[in-house]
Amino acid sequence: MIKPYLMFNRECEEAFKLYIEAFGGELIAMQKYSEIPSSPDFPVEESDKDLVLYSQLRLTEDGIIMGSDSKRELNDSDKVVVSVELNSVEQARKAWNILKEEGSIHMDLHETFFAKLHGSLKDKFGVSWMFTVN
């Protein structure tokens, strides 16, 4: 099984809330830095305690993404795209419309020779998504 792992610049919790709204997903786990045992080998600054150490979100029946906040600034990567295959045009349009807000569209969501709908975009967090409705 392959599970995409997304790294965020101090915005993982906000991003996962948006993804739950978009897909009606289920948050399986979210652990903050404040929840880990104190250790001199892994010090946590007070300003980092609300950051997400680990999270897991079920987007579809068999689709899971994981994520966390980075303690260092990360640049967006166009080399990774989260591909979401859905059976519902309505579900795809809902998620698409939520994720495109403050994002950028690479390929507009439209009918193709291989799918009822297909398109790709980058959300406001810099995560690229590819939608396909079979």
BADODO-304411 format. One record per residue (C-alpha): y, z, x; residue in three letters. Coordinates in Angstrom, 1 decimal. Layout:
REM residues N
+--------+--------+--------+------+
|     yy |     zz |     xx | type |
+--------+--------+--------+------+
|      Y |      Z |      X |  ALA |
...
+--------+--------+--------+------+
//
This chain:
REM residues 134
+--------+--------+--------+------+
|     yy |     zz |     xx | type |
+--------+--------+--------+------+
|    0.0 |    0.0 |    0.0 |  MET |
|    3.5 |   -0.9 |    1.3 |  ILE |
|    6.4 |    1.3 |    0.2 |  LYS |
|    9.9 |    0.4 |    1.3 |  PRO |
|   11.8 |    3.2 |    2.9 |  TYR |
|   15.6 |    3.0 |    2.5 |  LEU |
|   18.0 |    4.8 |    4.8 |  MET |
|   21.5 |    5.7 |    3.5 |  PHE |
|   24.8 |    6.8 |    5.0 |  ASN |
|   25.0 |   10.2 |    3.2 |  ARG |
|   24.5 |    8.6 |   -0.3 |  GLU |
|   20.8 |    8.6 |   -0.9 |  CYS |
|   21.0 |   10.9 |   -4.0 |  GLU |
|   23.7 |    8.9 |   -5.5 |  GLU |
|   21.8 |    5.6 |   -4.9 |  ALA |
|   18.6 |    7.0 |   -6.3 |  PHE |
|   20.4 |    8.1 |   -9.5 |  LYS |
|   21.7 |    4.6 |   -9.9 |  LEU |
|   18.2 |    3.2 |   -9.4 |  TYR |
|   16.8 |    5.6 |  -12.0 |  ILE |
|   19.5 |    4.4 |  -14.4 |  GLU |
|   18.8 |    0.7 |  -13.6 |  ALA |
|   15.0 |    0.8 |  -13.8 |  PHE |
|   14.3 |    3.9 |  -15.9 |  GLY |
|   12.4 |    5.1 |  -12.9 |  GLY |
|   10.9 |    8.5 |  -12.3 |  GLU |
|   12.0 |   10.7 |   -9.4 |  LEU |
|    8.7 |   11.9 |   -7.8 |  ILE |
|   10.3 |   14.0 |   -5.0 |  ALA |
|   13.6 |   14.8 |   -3.5 |  MET |
|   14.0 |   17.4 |   -0.7 |  GLN |
|   17.3 |   18.3 |    0.8 |  LYS |
|   17.9 |   19.4 |    4.4 |  TYR |
|   18.8 |   22.9 |    3.0 |  SER |
|   15.2 |   23.3 |    1.8 |  GLU |
|   13.5 |   23.1 |    5.2 |  ILE |
|   12.7 |   26.2 |    7.2 |  PRO |
|   15.3 |   27.2 |    9.7 |  SER |
|   14.4 |   26.2 |   13.3 |  SER |
|   16.2 |   26.1 |   16.6 |  PRO |
|   14.3 |   22.9 |   17.3 |  ASP |
|   15.8 |   21.2 |   14.3 |  PHE |
|   19.2 |   22.6 |   13.6 |  PRO |
|   21.0 |   21.6 |   10.4 |  VAL |
|   24.7 |   21.6 |   10.3 |  GLU |
|   26.3 |   23.2 |    7.2 |  GLU |
|   27.9 |   19.8 |    6.3 |  SER |
|   24.4 |   18.2 |    6.3 |  ASP |
|   22.6 |   20.7 |    4.0 |  LYS |
|   23.1 |   18.7 |    0.9 |  ASP |
|   21.8 |   15.5 |    2.5 |  LEU |
|   18.5 |   14.1 |    1.4 |  VAL |
|   15.7 |   14.6 |    3.9 |  LEU |
|   13.1 |   12.8 |    1.8 |  TYR |
|   12.9 |   11.2 |   -1.6 |  SER |
|   10.4 |    9.1 |   -3.5 |  GLN |
|   11.1 |    7.1 |   -6.7 |  LEU |
|    8.7 |    5.3 |   -8.9 |  ARG |
|   10.5 |    2.1 |  -10.1 |  LEU |
|    7.7 |    0.4 |  -12.0 |  THR |
|    4.1 |    1.3 |  -12.8 |  GLU |
|    2.9 |    0.5 |   -9.2 |  ASP |
|    6.3 |    0.2 |   -7.4 |  GLY |
|    7.6 |    3.0 |   -5.3 |  ILE |
|   10.6 |    3.3 |   -2.9 |  ILE |
|   11.3 |    6.1 |   -0.6 |  MET |
|   14.6 |    7.1 |    1.1 |  GLY |
|   16.7 |    9.6 |    2.9 |  SER |
|   20.1 |   10.2 |    4.4 |  ASP |
|   20.7 |    9.4 |    8.0 |  SER |
|   22.7 |   11.8 |   10.2 |  LYS |
|   24.1 |    8.8 |   12.0 |  ARG |
|   26.1 |    5.8 |   10.6 |  GLU |
|   23.8 |    2.9 |    9.8 |  LEU |
|   24.8 |   -0.7 |    9.4 |  ASN |
|   23.6 |   -2.8 |    6.5 |  ASP |
|   20.5 |   -4.9 |    7.2 |  SER |
|   19.9 |   -8.3 |    5.6 |  ASP |
|   16.4 |   -8.4 |    7.0 |  LYS |
|   14.9 |   -6.2 |    4.3 |  VAL |
|   14.9 |   -7.0 |    0.6 |  VAL |
|   13.3 |   -4.8 |   -2.1 |  VAL |
|   11.4 |   -7.2 |   -4.3 |  SER |
|   11.0 |   -6.1 |   -7.9 |  VAL |
|    8.6 |   -8.0 |  -10.2 |  GLU |
|    9.1 |   -7.2 |  -13.9 |  LEU |
|    7.5 |   -8.4 |  -17.1 |  ASN |
|   10.6 |   -7.9 |  -19.3 |  SER |
|   13.7 |  -10.1 |  -19.3 |  VAL |
|   15.6 |   -7.3 |  -20.9 |  GLU |
|   14.6 |   -4.7 |  -18.3 |  GLN |
|   15.5 |   -7.1 |  -15.5 |  ALA |
|   18.9 |   -7.9 |  -17.0 |  ARG |
|   19.7 |   -4.2 |  -17.5 |  LYS |
|   18.8 |   -3.3 |  -13.9 |  ALA |
|   20.6 |   -6.4 |  -12.6 |  TRP |
|   23.8 |   -5.6 |  -14.4 |  ASN |
|   23.8 |   -2.1 |  -13.1 |  ILE |
|   23.1 |   -2.9 |   -9.5 |  LEU |
|   25.6 |   -5.8 |   -9.3 |  LYS |
|   28.5 |   -3.5 |  -10.0 |  GLU |
|   30.5 |   -3.2 |   -6.8 |  GLU |
|   27.8 |   -5.2 |   -5.1 |  GLY |
|   27.5 |   -8.9 |   -4.2 |  SER |
|   25.3 |  -11.6 |   -5.7 |  ILE |
|   23.3 |  -13.7 |   -3.3 |  HIS |
|   21.6 |  -15.9 |   -6.0 |  MET |
|   22.5 |  -15.4 |   -9.6 |  ASP |
|   19.7 |  -14.3 |  -12.0 |  LEU |
|   18.5 |  -17.5 |  -13.7 |  HIS |
|   15.3 |  -19.3 |  -14.8 |  GLU |
|   13.4 |  -21.2 |  -12.1 |  THR |
|   10.4 |  -23.4 |  -11.9 |  PHE |
|    8.3 |  -20.4 |  -10.8 |  PHE |
|    9.7 |  -17.6 |  -13.0 |  ALA |
|   11.4 |  -16.8 |  -16.3 |  LYS |
|   14.2 |  -15.2 |  -14.2 |  LEU |
|   14.8 |  -14.9 |  -10.5 |  HIS |
|   17.8 |  -13.8 |   -8.4 |  GLY |
|   19.0 |  -11.6 |   -5.6 |  SER |
|   21.9 |   -9.3 |   -4.9 |  LEU |
|   23.1 |   -6.5 |   -2.6 |  LYS |
|   24.1 |   -3.3 |   -4.3 |  ASP |
|   27.1 |   -1.1 |   -3.4 |  LYS |
|   25.0 |    0.8 |   -1.0 |  PHE |
|   24.1 |   -2.3 |    1.1 |  GLY |
|   20.5 |   -2.5 |   -0.2 |  VAL |
|   19.3 |   -6.0 |   -1.0 |  SER |
|   17.2 |   -6.6 |   -4.2 |  TRP |
|   15.2 |   -9.6 |   -5.3 |  MET |
|   14.4 |   -9.8 |   -9.0 |  PHE |
|   11.5 |  -11.9 |  -10.5 |  THR |
|   10.4 |  -11.9 |  -14.1 |  VAL |
|    7.1 |  -13.6 |  -14.6 |  ASN |
+--------+--------+--------+------+
//
